[in-house]
């Protein structure tokens, strides 16, 4: 476990804002043209504020920060859909090949909303599919979303459409670095807040770094390796569900959760009461 020795008054959010100010900008249109990476290899890392500052300092000038109208850190809110028994959470915990995540993602600064499905490919790559989505439907699946997902699951996995409902929302702030030369993207998420209908749990003051590249061996991956920081097996969805529902088995992430998220599993016998998110 890496202990956080940074000044308690300097949060990851502060470090992110300051570090990104010194980077050259790249527009959203350029990001979508140069490094859309809908099919890619994702790696996740958990960094302290000190490590975040060091990482951004070490990246060369080819990494530019996504800038929209002068803003560089943006608010996001994702609503995740799963079965009442959390079948997709369990599929990820068990490492099943045919697993997927279903969510709506709202870009809070613009009001843009997308409905997205992330499939896991045969070689471990992430294959993301998305459609534009009405903002007012972000906490439910409308007919367009159901048709989109049903066709995707049938053609990609030969699976029927399950009965899904909203089970959790995650709010966070994100900065994005893009290297158009190496065709990779780096997202930096801070201030995670996981919530459902009855409770909310804040994540630690750490940054979730995700590298997205064609083969998982991008420039940022090499820099992180040189810093001695290893990737972690986690997703915001699985960590959030585990924090909100400590009675669920989460052995795949238990060490990560205990060391970084002050998590402890609650061993309670009997059926688990499911909570759903409402609009």
C-alpha positions, 0 to 999 in steps of 0.5 A, a space after each residue: 500500500 502506498 501511503 499518502 504523505 502529501 500536504 493535507 490541504 492540497 487535494 487531488 482536485 486542486 492538483 488536477 486543476 493546477 497541473 492541467 493549466 500548464 498544458 497545451 489545449 486540444 479541442 473536443 473536435 480534435 479529440 474525437 478525430 484523433 483519439 476516439 478509441 472506441 475499441 481500446 485497451 484500458 488500464 486503471 491506476 490509483 494515484 495520490 495527489 503527489 503522484 498525480 502531479 509527478 505523472 503530469 510533469 513527466 508526460 511530454 508535450 505531445 499530451 495536450 489537455 482537452 479544453 472546451 471554452 476555457 474549461 479543463 475539468 468537467 463534471 460527469 454523472 453516470 447512472 448504471 443499470 443492472 439486474 435486481 441481483 446485480 448479475 453484471 457486478 457478479 460477472 465482473 467479480 467472476 471475470 466472465 468473458 461475456 461481461 458488459 456494463 450499461 450506463 447513461 453518462 451525463 456531461 454536466 457542463 453541457 447537458 449532453 447525455 449518452 447511453 453506453 454499453 462497454 463490452 469486454 472483447 476476446 483479447 481483453 480489450 474494451 469495445 464501447 458502443 454509445 448513442 445520444 440520449 435524452 437528458 430527462 431519461 438518464 435515470 431510466 432505459 427508454 425504448 431506444 436504449 432497450 432496442 440498442 442494447 438488445 441488438 448489441 447483446 444478441 449480435 456480440 454475445 448471443 445473449 438475451 436482453 436481461 431485466 435491467 434497472 438503475 442501481 447506482 449513480 456516480 458523480 465525479 470530475 474529470 480532466 482528459 489528456 490526449 496524445 494525438 501522436 501515439 493515439 492514446 488518451 488519459 482520463 483523470 477522475 477526482 471527487 468520486 461520489 457513489 449514490 443510490 436511492 437511500 445513501 451516498 458514499 464518497 471515495 478517497 482523496 485519490 485520482 483514478 487514472 485510466 490509460 486508453 491505448 490501442 495495445 495497453 503499452 502507450 507512453 503514459 503506461 511506460 511513464 507510470 511503470 517507471 514511477 513504480 505504479 502498477 495498474 489495478 483491477 477495478 472499475 468505478 462501477 464495481 467499486 461503487 457497488 461494493 461500497 454501497 452494498 458491503 454485504 455483496 462478495 467483492 473478493 476480486 477487489 477486497 484488498 484494493 477496497 480495504 487499503 484505499 476505500 476504508 471498506 470492510 465487507 459486512 457478512 450478513 446472512 439472508 437475501 440482499 435487499 436491492 435499492 434502485 435509483 429514481 429520477 
